[in-house]
Amino acid sequence: MKNALRGYRKARGLSQLELADAVEVTRQSIIAMEAEKYDPSLPMAYRLAAFFDVPVEQLFHNPWKSDKNPYQ
């Protein structure tokens, strides 16, 4: 799943290990998520979003959500 995890992590000046420790996962999980090779569980997505204080949708791209408003 496309995500902005790496950008948010780097903006905070965190290493992958520091982020992993903060959200209680392995460094390998952070590496895989940043490489878009692993999709986090819903609770993990919410934990990461809460850590960065952003909505889940801002951190993770929803491929099923249309940006178009059908009522316009």
HUUR-V87344 format. One record per residue. SS is DSSP state (alpha for helix, beta for strand, coil for the rest). BURIAL is I if it has 24 or more other C-alpha atoms within 12 Angstrom, else O. Layout:
ss->SS burial->BURIAL
ss->SS burial->BURIAL
This chain:
ss->coil burial->O
ss->coil burial->O
ss->beta burial->I
ss->coil burial->I
ss->alpha burial->I
ss->alpha burial->I
ss->alpha burial->O
ss->alpha burial->I
ss->alpha burial->I
ss->alpha burial->O
ss->alpha burial->O
ss->coil burial->O
ss->coil burial->O
ss->coil burial->O
ss->coil burial->O
ss->alpha burial->I
ss->alpha burial->O
ss->alpha burial->O
ss->alpha burial->I
ss->alpha burial->I
ss->alpha burial->O
ss->alpha burial->O
ss->alpha burial->O
ss->coil burial->O
ss->coil burial->O
ss->coil burial->O
ss->alpha burial->O
ss->alpha burial->O
ss->alpha burial->I
ss->alpha burial->I
ss->alpha burial->O
ss->alpha burial->O
ss->alpha burial->I
ss->alpha burial->I
ss->coil burial->O
ss->coil burial->O
ss->coil burial->O
ss->coil burial->O
ss->coil burial->O
ss->coil burial->I
ss->coil burial->O
ss->alpha burial->O
ss->alpha burial->O
ss->alpha burial->I
ss->alpha burial->I
ss->alpha burial->O
ss->alpha burial->O
ss->alpha burial->I
ss->alpha burial->I
ss->alpha burial->O
ss->alpha burial->O
ss->alpha burial->I
ss->coil burial->O
ss->coil burial->O
ss->coil burial->O
ss->alpha burial->I
ss->alpha burial->O
ss->alpha burial->O
ss->alpha burial->I
ss->beta burial->I
ss->coil burial->O
ss->coil burial->O
ss->coil burial->O
ss->coil burial->O
ss->coil burial->O
ss->coil burial->O
ss->coil burial->O
ss->coil burial->O
ss->coil burial->O
ss->coil burial->O
ss->coil burial->O
ss->coil burial->O
